[in-house]
Amino acid sequence: MPHGRVPPTTALHLLAAATMVALSPLALAQVSKDQATRIEVAVPEKARVEAKIFNTPFMEKSPHKGYTIPQAEYAFKLLGQQTGAFEPVVTDDVAMLAPDKIKAFDAILLNNADGPWIRPTDKDMEKLKTYGGSADEVEKALRQGFLDFVGNGGGLFAYHYAIGANPKWREYHELLGATYWGHPWNEEVGVKLDEPGHPLLAAFGGKNFRIADEVFQFNEPYSRKNCRVLLSLDVQATNMGVQWVYREDGDFALAWVKPYGKGRVFYSAIGHRTEIWWNPAILRFYLDAIQFATGDLEAPTEPR
């Protein structure tokens, strides 16, 4: 059920034309006409369930800003506009995550978030001074509000380097389910469907696949006892002779879901290369995952 609607002054509304989307100026400057066309063709025409709201933080200082964040922003907004699945609100304004603001959303999407993205700047403090007199106090309130949002029934969709953000915030990584442990691969690899019949894997038609991307490995608190793995590296179909492979158990998860209190968490490592954002199967997978995060698409999350 929706938590409510944000006022028009805080939303970036979609344009009426079927292939046009309101983009932030920074993102618009980084998406070429050819890339936009490829994304538009790849986006599914229909959603599986009804529309809701979510929020997409755009991280201006992220190293991914020039070749994946803007393309992802374009793709995610078009997914909502073209399918009617959700109303996107794109912002990097940390004040929108304040306890009295965040409750307007059904889910939060971390668009390759990087660094301590939830820490307020001096400019942010002007809008958040009711939560404390120092950045430390305000950040503490924002952190707790973010965890409470998910724990009380909200959704979280995070992909790729969002897992590497906030390295000193233990609760954040417990929420997501892992910490970043490097990327041994940046090449074509085999991907295995761990549970082919899971509702969120319908995009792949029950078949393993190959994809070229920067592929992570994960460290604690990652455990299959705490999350339900959807995709993992197919070690039999992947070059295992690369450097910096630290895991000795062969368990290289790539996407999973997990419960967090009453809320829903989805994470996927896929999303480093620009061409990911015009891959039809990945866009369908991510659309379903967004609808899972908002509570519109039921899917089991209990660890297997």
C-alpha positions as YAML, in Angstrom:
chain: A
units: angstrom
residues:
- id: 1
  name: MET
  ca: [0.00, 0.00, 0.00]
- id: 2
  name: PRO
  ca: [1.40, 3.46, -0.85]
- id: 3
  name: HIS
  ca: [2.78, 5.59, 1.95]
- id: 4
  name: GLY
  ca: [1.39, 8.68, 0.20]
- id: 5
  name: ARG
  ca: [2.33, 11.08, -2.57]
- id: 6
  name: VAL
  ca: [5.02, 13.72, -2.56]
- id: 7
  name: PRO
  ca: [4.00, 17.34, -3.29]
- id: 8
  name: PRO
  ca: [4.48, 18.44, -6.91]
- id: 9
  name: THR
  ca: [7.33, 20.74, -5.87]
- id: 10
  name: THR
  ca: [9.48, 17.77, -4.84]
- id: 11
  name: ALA
  ca: [8.79, 15.46, -7.78]
- id: 12
  name: LEU
  ca: [10.34, 15.44, -11.24]
- id: 13
  name: HIS
  ca: [7.25, 14.69, -13.28]
- id: 14
  name: LEU
  ca: [7.43, 12.63, -16.46]
- id: 15
  name: LEU
  ca: [6.70, 14.24, -19.80]
- id: 16
  name: ALA
  ca: [3.69, 13.18, -21.83]
- id: 17
  name: ALA
  ca: [5.49, 11.80, -24.89]
- id: 18
  name: ALA
  ca: [5.92, 8.05, -24.80]
- id: 19
  name: THR
  ca: [9.69, 8.11, -25.27]
- id: 20
  name: MET
  ca: [10.50, 11.28, -23.34]
- id: 21
  name: VAL
  ca: [11.54, 11.44, -19.69]
- id: 22
  name: ALA
  ca: [12.36, 14.37, -17.40]
- id: 23
  name: LEU
  ca: [16.04, 13.93, -16.56]
- id: 24
  name: SER
  ca: [18.29, 15.83, -14.21]
- id: 25
  name: PRO
  ca: [20.58, 18.15, -16.24]
- id: 26
  name: LEU
  ca: [23.71, 16.25, -15.19]
- id: 27
  name: ALA
  ca: [22.27, 12.91, -16.30]
- id: 28
  name: LEU
  ca: [20.86, 14.33, -19.54]
- id: 29
  name: ALA
  ca: [24.29, 15.63, -20.56]
- id: 30
  name: GLN
  ca: [25.79, 12.16, -20.12]
- id: 31
  name: VAL
  ca: [23.25, 10.07, -22.04]
- id: 32
  name: SER
  ca: [23.92, 10.12, -25.77]
- id: 33
  name: LYS
  ca: [21.10, 10.04, -28.32]
- id: 34
  name: ASP
  ca: [22.16, 6.55, -29.40]
- id: 35
  name: GLN
  ca: [22.19, 5.30, -25.80]
- id: 36
  name: ALA
  ca: [18.76, 6.80, -25.16]
- id: 37
  name: THR
  ca: [17.34, 5.05, -28.23]
- id: 38
  name: ARG
  ca: [18.81, 1.69, -27.21]
- id: 39
  name: ILE
  ca: [17.33, 2.02, -23.70]
- id: 40
  name: GLU
  ca: [13.92, 3.04, -25.04]
- id: 41
  name: VAL
  ca: [13.77, -0.03, -27.31]
- id: 42
  name: ALA
  ca: [14.80, -2.37, -24.48]
- id: 43
  name: VAL
  ca: [12.35, -1.18, -21.84]
- id: 44
  name: PRO
  ca: [9.33, -3.51, -21.38]
- id: 45
  name: GLU
  ca: [6.00, -2.16, -22.62]
- id: 46
  name: LYS
  ca: [3.92, -3.31, -19.68]
- id: 47
  name: ALA
  ca: [4.36, -3.86, -15.95]
- id: 48
  name: ARG
  ca: [3.18, -6.98, -14.18]
- id: 49
  name: VAL
  ca: [1.33, -5.10, -11.43]
- id: 50
  name: GLU
  ca: [0.14, -1.60, -10.53]
- id: 51
  name: ALA
  ca: [2.05, 1.65, -10.01]
- id: 52
  name: LYS
  ca: [3.64, 3.09, -6.90]
- id: 53
  name: ILE
  ca: [6.34, 5.59, -5.89]
- id: 54
  name: PHE
  ca: [10.06, 5.18, -5.42]
- id: 55
  name: ASN
  ca: [13.05, 7.45, -5.06]
- id: 56
  name: THR
  ca: [16.35, 7.39, -6.97]
- id: 57
  name: PRO
  ca: [19.30, 9.13, -5.32]
- id: 58
  name: PHE
  ca: [21.68, 10.39, -8.02]
- id: 59
  name: MET
  ca: [25.24, 10.46, -6.66]
- id: 60
  name: GLU
  ca: [27.03, 13.36, -8.37]
- id: 61
  name: LYS
  ca: [30.50, 12.51, -7.02]
- id: 62
  name: SER
  ca: [30.39, 8.79, -7.77]
- id: 63
  name: PRO
  ca: [33.09, 7.39, -10.09]
- id: 64
  name: HIS
  ca: [30.25, 5.71, -12.01]
- id: 65
  name: LYS
  ca: [28.57, 9.01, -12.84]
- id: 66
  name: GLY
  ca: [29.82, 9.27, -16.42]
- id: 67
  name: TYR
  ca: [29.04, 5.83, -17.81]
- id: 68
  name: THR
  ca: [26.35, 4.05, -15.82]
- id: 69
  name: ILE
  ca: [24.51, 6.29, -13.34]
- id: 70
  name: PRO
  ca: [22.98, 8.61, -15.98]
- id: 71
  name: GLN
  ca: [22.06, 5.70, -18.27]
- id: 72
  name: ALA
  ca: [20.56, 3.85, -15.29]
- id: 73
  name: GLU
  ca: [18.62, 6.94, -14.27]
- id: 74
  name: TYR
  ca: [17.22, 7.23, -17.78]
- id: 75
  name: ALA
  ca: [16.32, 3.55, -17.86]
- id: 76
  name: PHE
  ca: [14.70, 3.49, -14.41]
- id: 77
  name: LYS
  ca: [12.63, 6.59, -15.12]
- id: 78
  name: LEU
  ca: [11.54, 5.22, -18.47]
- id: 79
  name: LEU
  ca: [10.59, 1.93, -16.82]
- id: 80
  name: GLY
  ca: [8.15, 3.86, -14.64]
- id: 81
  name: GLN
  ca: [6.87, 6.18, -17.35]
- id: 82
  name: GLN
  ca: [6.43, 3.62, -20.12]
- id: 83
  name: THR
  ca: [4.98, 0.79, -18.04]
- id: 84
  name: GLY
  ca: [3.05, 2.83, -15.47]
- id: 85
  name: ALA
  ca: [4.68, 0.75, -12.76]
- id: 86
  name: PHE
  ca: [5.79, 3.59, -10.48]
- id: 87
  name: GLU
  ca: [6.27, 7.34, -10.17]
- id: 88
  name: PRO
  ca: [10.00, 8.12, -9.89]
- id: 89
  name: VAL
  ca: [11.35, 10.99, -7.83]
- id: 90
  name: VAL
  ca: [15.00, 11.55, -8.73]
- id: 91
  name: THR
  ca: [17.08, 13.44, -6.21]
- id: 92
  name: ASP
  ca: [20.44, 13.58, -4.49]
- id: 93
  name: ASP
  ca: [18.95, 15.76, -1.73]
- id: 94
  name: VAL
  ca: [19.71, 13.93, 1.52]
- id: 95
  name: ALA
  ca: [16.96, 15.95, 3.21]
- id: 96
  name: MET
  ca: [14.44, 13.80, 1.32]
- id: 97
  name: LEU
  ca: [15.58, 10.92, 3.53]
- id: 98
  name: ALA
  ca: [14.62, 12.76, 6.71]
- id: 99
  name: PRO
  ca: [12.10, 10.76, 8.80]
- id: 100
  name: ASP
  ca: [9.25, 13.13, 7.95]
- id: 101
  name: LYS
  ca: [9.99, 12.97, 4.21]
- id: 102
  name: ILE
  ca: [11.02, 9.37, 3.56]
- id: 103
  name: LYS
  ca: [7.64, 8.04, 4.65]
- id: 104
  name: ALA
  ca: [6.13, 9.48, 1.44]
- id: 105
  name: PHE
  ca: [7.79, 6.71, -0.56]
- id: 106
  name: ASP
  ca: [7.16, 3.01, -0.99]
- id: 107
  name: ALA
  ca: [10.76, 2.15, -1.83]
- id: 108
  name: ILE
  ca: [14.20, 3.70, -2.12]
- id: 109
  name: LEU
  ca: [16.46, 2.93, -5.09]
- id: 110
  name: LEU
  ca: [20.20, 3.41, -4.62]
- id: 111
  name: ASN
  ca: [21.51, 4.24, -8.09]
- id: 112
  name: ASN
  ca: [25.11, 2.99, -7.74]
- id: 113
  name: ALA
  ca: [25.35, 5.02, -4.53]
- id: 114
  name: ASP
  ca: [28.91, 5.67, -3.40]
- id: 115
  name: GLY
  ca: [30.71, 6.89, -0.31]
- id: 116
  name: PRO
  ca: [28.95, 8.18, 2.84]
- id: 117
  name: TRP
  ca: [25.93, 9.30, 0.81]
- id: 118
  name: ILE
  ca: [23.67, 9.75, 3.82]
- id: 119
  name: ARG
  ca: [25.95, 12.23, 5.63]
- id: 120
  name: PRO
  ca: [24.62, 15.81, 5.39]
- id: 121
  name: THR
  ca: [26.73, 18.61, 3.90]
- id: 122
  name: ASP
  ca: [26.80, 22.14, 5.34]
- id: 123
  name: LYS
  ca: [24.11, 23.06, 2.81]
- id: 124
  name: ASP
  ca: [21.97, 20.11, 3.90]
- id: 125
  name: MET
  ca: [22.23, 21.17, 7.53]
- id: 126
  name: GLU
  ca: [20.13, 24.25, 6.83]
- id: 127
  name: LYS
  ca: [17.17, 22.00, 6.02]
- id: 128
  name: LEU
  ca: [17.91, 19.37, 8.67]
- id: 129
  name: LYS
  ca: [18.78, 21.43, 11.75]
- id: 130
  name: THR
  ca: [15.67, 20.21, 13.55]
- id: 131
  name: TYR
  ca: [17.37, 16.79, 13.74]
- id: 132
  name: GLY
  ca: [20.49, 18.03, 15.52]
- id: 133
  name: GLY
  ca: [23.04, 20.77, 15.84]
- id: 134
  name: SER
  ca: [25.90, 18.89, 14.21]
- id: 135
  name: ALA
  ca: [26.42, 16.77, 11.10]
- id: 136
  name: ASP
  ca: [27.10, 13.76, 13.33]
- id: 137
  name: GLU
  ca: [23.77, 14.15, 15.13]
- id: 138
  name: VAL
  ca: [21.83, 14.64, 11.90]
- id: 139
  name: GLU
  ca: [23.55, 11.71, 10.20]
- id: 140
  name: LYS
  ca: [22.65, 9.50, 13.16]
- id: 141
  name: ALA
  ca: [18.99, 10.52, 12.81]
- id: 142
  name: LEU
  ca: [19.03, 9.95, 9.03]
- id: 143
  name: ARG
  ca: [20.63, 6.54, 9.43]
- id: 144
  name: GLN
  ca: [18.06, 5.41, 11.96]
- id: 145
  name: GLY
  ca: [15.23, 6.82, 9.87]
- id: 146
  name: PHE
  ca: [16.48, 4.92, 6.82]
- id: 147
  name: LEU
  ca: [16.68, 1.64, 8.72]
- id: 148
  name: ASP
  ca: [13.27, 2.25, 10.30]
- id: 149
  name: PHE
  ca: [11.76, 2.99, 6.88]
- id: 150
  name: VAL
  ca: [12.71, -0.44, 5.58]
- id: 151
  name: GLY
  ca: [12.12, -2.26, 8.86]
- id: 152
  name: ASN
  ca: [8.60, -0.86, 9.14]
- id: 153
  name: GLY
  ca: [7.55, -2.13, 5.72]
- id: 154
  name: GLY
  ca: [9.37, -0.07, 3.09]
- id: 155
  name: GLY
  ca: [11.43, -1.43, 0.23]
- id: 156
  name: LEU
  ca: [15.06, -1.06, -0.81]
- id: 157
  name: PHE
  ca: [16.45, -1.69, -4.30]
- id: 158
  name: ALA
  ca: [20.25, -1.39, -4.49]
- id: 159
  name: TYR
  ca: [22.60, -2.34, -7.27]
- id: 160
  name: HIS
  ca: [26.32, -2.63, -7.99]
- id: 161
  name: TYR
  ca: [28.55, -0.34, -5.90]
- id: 162
  name: ALA
  ca: [25.83, 0.61, -3.43]
- id: 163
  name: ILE
  ca: [27.24, -2.40, -1.58]
- id: 164
  name: GLY
  ca: [30.57, -0.55, -1.22]
- id: 165
  name: ALA
  ca: [29.11, 2.65, 0.17]
- id: 166
  name: ASN
  ca: [29.20, 3.58, 3.85]
- id: 167
  name: PRO
  ca: [32.02, 1.14, 4.71]
- id: 168
  name: LYS
  ca: [31.93, 2.09, 8.39]
- id: 169
  name: TRP
  ca: [28.16, 1.78, 8.82]
- id: 170
  name: ARG
  ca: [27.72, -1.79, 10.00]
- id: 171
  name: GLU
  ca: [23.92, -1.71, 10.15]
- id: 172
  name: TYR
  ca: [23.73, -0.60, 6.51]
- id: 173
  name: HIS
  ca: [25.65, -3.67, 5.39]
- id: 174
  name: GLU
  ca: [23.56, -5.92, 7.61]
- id: 175
  name: LEU
  ca: [20.54, -4.41, 5.86]
- id: 176
  name: LEU
  ca: [21.98, -5.09, 2.39]
- id: 177
  name: GLY
  ca: [23.44, -8.45, 3.38]
- id: 178
  name: ALA
  ca: [27.14, -8.15, 2.50]
- id: 179
  name: THR
  ca: [30.25, -6.01, 2.18]
- id: 180
  name: TYR
  ca: [32.26, -5.35, -0.97]
- id: 181
  name: TRP
  ca: [35.37, -7.52, -1.45]
- id: 182
  name: GLY
  ca: [36.72, -6.46, -4.81]
- id: 183
  name: HIS
  ca: [35.90, -7.30, -8.43]
- id: 184
  name: PRO
  ca: [38.14, -10.03, -9.84]
- id: 185
  name: TRP
  ca: [36.25, -10.04, -13.16]
- id: 186
  name: ASN
  ca: [35.51, -7.35, -15.71]
- id: 187
  name: GLU
  ca: [34.74, -9.57, -18.68]
- id: 188
  name: GLU
  ca: [32.10, -11.97, -19.94]
- id: 189
  name: VAL
  ca: [31.09, -14.50, -17.29]
- id: 190
  name: GLY
  ca: [28.52, -17.24, -16.83]
- id: 191
  name: VAL
  ca: [25.52, -16.49, -14.61]
- id: 192
  name: LYS
  ca: [23.50, -19.22, -12.92]
- id: 193
  name: LEU
  ca: [19.87, -19.02, -11.87]
- id: 194
  name: ASP
  ca: [19.93, -20.39, -8.33]
- id: 195
  name: GLU
  ca: [16.16, -20.72, -8.21]
- id: 196
  name: PRO
  ca: [14.79, -20.72, -11.80]
- id: 197
  name: GLY
  ca: [11.16, -20.71, -10.65]
- id: 198
  name: HIS
  ca: [11.46, -17.67, -8.40]
- id: 199
  name: PRO
  ca: [9.03, -14.89, -9.45]
- id: 200
  name: LEU
  ca: [11.82, -12.33, -9.80]
- id: 201
  name: LEU
  ca: [13.71, -14.47, -12.31]
- id: 202
  name: ALA
  ca: [10.93, -14.72, -14.89]
- id: 203
  name: ALA
  ca: [12.89, -12.45, -17.24]
- id: 204
  name: PHE
  ca: [15.43, -15.19, -17.91]
- id: 205
  name: GLY
  ca: [13.00, -17.93, -18.90]
- id: 206
  name: GLY
  ca: [14.58, -20.48, -16.58]
- id: 207
  name: LYS
  ca: [17.90, -20.44, -18.45]
- id: 208
  name: ASN
  ca: [21.40, -19.56, -17.31]
- id: 209
  name: PHE
  ca: [23.03, -16.79, -19.33]
- id: 210
  name: ARG
  ca: [26.27, -14.97, -20.05]
- id: 211
  name: ILE
  ca: [26.96, -11.30, -19.47]
- id: 212
  name: ALA
  ca: [29.94, -8.94, -19.63]
- id: 213
  name: ASP
  ca: [30.23, -6.76, -16.54]
- id: 214
  name: GLU
  ca: [32.42, -5.92, -13.57]
- id: 215
  name: VAL
  ca: [31.70, -8.81, -11.21]
- id: 216
  name: PHE
  ca: [32.03, -8.51, -7.44]
- id: 217
  name: GLN
  ca: [32.76, -10.97, -4.69]
- id: 218
  name: PHE
  ca: [31.33, -10.40, -1.22]
- id: 219
  name: ASN
  ca: [32.46, -10.68, 2.35]
- id: 220
  name: GLU
  ca: [30.69, -10.87, 5.72]
- id: 221
  name: PRO
  ca: [27.93, -10.48, 6.67]
- id: 222
  name: TYR
  ca: [27.13, -12.30, 3.41]
- id: 223
  name: SER
  ca: [25.67, -15.74, 4.08]
- id: 224
  name: ARG
  ca: [23.03, -17.86, 2.41]
- id: 225
  name: LYS
  ca: [21.59, -18.27, 5.89]
- id: 226
  name: ASN
  ca: [20.58, -14.60, 5.80]
- id: 227
  name: CYS
  ca: [19.53, -14.02, 2.20]
- id: 228
  name: ARG
  ca: [17.79, -15.84, -0.65]
- id: 229
  name: VAL
  ca: [20.23, -15.95, -3.55]
- id: 230
  name: LEU
  ca: [18.69, -15.50, -7.00]
- id: 231
  name: LEU
  ca: [21.73, -15.30, -9.29]
- id: 232
  name: SER
  ca: [25.32, -16.39, -8.81]
- id: 233
  name: LEU
  ca: [28.49, -16.78, -10.81]
- id: 234
  name: ASP
  ca: [28.54, -20.01, -12.80]
- id: 235
  name: VAL
  ca: [32.09, -21.05, -11.95]
- id: 236
  name: GLN
  ca: [31.97, -23.85, -14.54]
- id: 237
  name: ALA
  ca: [31.34, -21.30, -17.30]
- id: 238
  name: THR
  ca: [33.65, -18.52, -16.05]
- id: 239
  name: ASN
  ca: [37.38, -17.85, -16.19]
- id: 240
  name: MET
  ca: [38.45, -18.69, -12.63]
- id: 241
  name: GLY
  ca: [42.10, -17.94, -13.33]
- id: 242
  name: VAL
  ca: [41.74, -14.20, -12.76]
- id: 243
  name: GLN
  ca: [43.58, -12.45, -9.93]
- id: 244
  name: TRP
  ca: [42.20, -11.50, -6.52]
- id: 245
  name: VAL
  ca: [39.71, -14.29, -6.01]
- id: 246
  name: TYR
  ca: [39.50, -14.52, -2.23]
- id: 247
  name: ARG
  ca: [36.51, -16.72, -1.60]
- id: 248
  name: GLU
  ca: [37.45, -20.37, -1.27]
- id: 249
  name: ASP
  ca: [33.93, -21.81, -1.14]
- id: 250
  name: GLY
  ca: [33.02, -21.00, -4.76]
- id: 251
  name: ASP
  ca: [29.95, -19.04, -3.62]
- id: 252
  name: PHE
  ca: [29.89, -15.86, -5.71]
- id: 253
  name: ALA
  ca: [26.34, -14.55, -5.37]
- id: 254
  name: LEU
  ca: [25.28, -11.84, -7.81]
- id: 255
  name: ALA
  ca: [21.71, -11.02, -6.76]
- id: 256
  name: TRP
  ca: [19.52, -11.79, -3.77]
- id: 257
  name: VAL
  ca: [16.50, -10.79, -1.76]
- id: 258
  name: LYS
  ca: [16.13, -10.71, 1.99]
- id: 259
  name: PRO
  ca: [13.61, -9.61, 4.58]
- id: 260
  name: TYR
  ca: [14.42, -6.79, 6.98]
- id: 261
  name: GLY
  ca: [11.82, -6.50, 9.70]
- id: 262
  name: LYS
  ca: [8.57, -5.96, 7.79]
- id: 263
  name: GLY
  ca: [10.42, -4.63, 4.74]
- id: 264
  name: ARG
  ca: [11.87, -5.99, 1.50]
- id: 265
  name: VAL
  ca: [15.46, -5.76, 0.28]
- id: 266
  name: PHE
  ca: [16.75, -6.49, -3.23]
- id: 267
  name: TYR
  ca: [20.39, -6.29, -4.24]
- id: 268
  name: SER
  ca: [22.10, -7.02, -7.57]
- id: 269
  name: ALA
  ca: [25.76, -6.64, -8.46]
- id: 270
  name: ILE
  ca: [24.95, -6.21, -12.17]
- id: 271
  name: GLY
  ca: [25.18, -2.63, -13.41]
- id: 272
  name: HIS
  ca: [28.73, -1.43, -14.07]
- id: 273
  name: ARG
  ca: [28.88, -1.27, -17.86]
- id: 274
  name: THR
  ca: [26.84, 1.21, -19.87]
- id: 275
  name: GLU
  ca: [25.37, -1.45, -22.17]
- id: 276
  name: ILE
  ca: [23.66, -3.13, -19.21]
- id: 277
  name: TRP
  ca: [20.99, -0.44, -19.49]
- id: 278
  name: TRP
  ca: [19.73, -1.59, -22.88]
- id: 279
  name: ASN
  ca: [19.74, -5.28, -22.07]
- id: 280
  name: PRO
  ca: [16.01, -6.25, -22.24]
- id: 281
  name: ALA
  ca: [16.29, -9.19, -19.83]
- id: 282
  name: ILE
  ca: [18.11, -7.13, -17.20]
- id: 283
  name: LEU
  ca: [15.59, -4.29, -17.50]
- id: 284
  name: ARG
  ca: [12.70, -6.73, -17.07]
- id: 285
  name: PHE
  ca: [14.51, -8.29, -14.10]
- id: 286
  name: TYR
  ca: [14.99, -4.87, -12.52]
- id: 287
  name: LEU
  ca: [11.42, -3.78, -13.20]
- id: 288
  name: ASP
  ca: [10.14, -6.86, -11.40]
- id: 289
  name: ALA
  ca: [12.60, -6.23, -8.57]
- id: 290
  name: ILE
  ca: [11.40, -2.63, -8.19]
- id: 291
  name: GLN
  ca: [7.83, -3.85, -7.99]
- id: 292
  name: PHE
  ca: [8.91, -6.39, -5.41]
- id: 293
  name: ALA
  ca: [10.55, -3.59, -3.40]
- id: 294
  name: THR
  ca: [7.42, -1.45, -3.52]
- id: 295
  name: GLY
  ca: [5.29, -4.38, -2.36]
- id: 296
  name: ASP
  ca: [3.40, -4.78, -5.65]
- id: 297
  name: LEU
  ca: [4.91, -8.12, -6.65]
- id: 298
  name: GLU
  ca: [4.94, -10.93, -4.13]
- id: 299
  name: ALA
  ca: [8.10, -13.03, -3.97]
- id: 300
  name: PRO
  ca: [9.57, -15.28, -1.27]
- id: 301
  name: THR
  ca: [12.52, -13.87, 0.67]
- id: 302
  name: GLU
  ca: [13.19, -16.52, 3.27]
- id: 303
  name: PRO
  ca: [16.73, -17.96, 3.04]
- id: 304
  name: ARG
  ca: [16.86, -21.44, 1.57]
...
